[in-house]
Amino acid sequence: MKMEFSGGYFDGEVKDNGDFEGKIVYNNGDVYQGSIKSGEFSGKVVKNYSYGKYEGEWSRGEKNGYGKFSWSDGDFYSGEWRDGVMHGTGEFKWANGDVYVGSWVDGVMDGVGKMTWKSGEYYDGEWARGVRHGRGIYKNPNGNLFEETWEKDERKTYMRIKNDT
């Protein structure tokens, strides 16, 4: 059953208990595909924001599960979400060409991951609260590899393990 309302329309089935299964399309381009149970939407969504667009799983009123977010400045994230923030495993691509692939906790790089800068250099190792923290491997633009130890984004120890120059 398709029904229009002032902000758009929904197309689907309304059950006797008031739950809804189907698609809601808003005039601003937001699209919800899934179900509404006890007033809460859960399922797939395409949601537009003034600063970007989210496509993915939605539950408990937030981004939850797997999804993709494209920011209007060209940044892009694809991965897991929890309660509206990047959380779990994902890949973030900055508009400038830098890429991080790895673990996220509460919206920041945390755990194990690899940051590759557009210059070709990379750090592959441990992160905490958005900065290098722990052990990792760093490759500089010349191709030299270093085993390093970091504390709050400050390099504490390093040892060259490969020299390509």
URTA-V850889 format. One record per pair of residues at least 24 apart in sequence whose ideal C-beta (glycine too) atoms are under 8 Angstrom apart, sorted by the first residue. I is the first residue (numbers start at 1). J is the second residue. If there is no record, write none. Layout:
i=I j=J
i=I j=J
This chain:
i=32 j=58
i=34 j=58
i=56 j=81
i=57 j=81
i=71 j=95
i=79 j=104
i=80 j=104
i=102 j=127
i=103 j=127
i=123 j=148
i=125 j=150
i=126 j=150
i=128 j=152
i=137 j=161
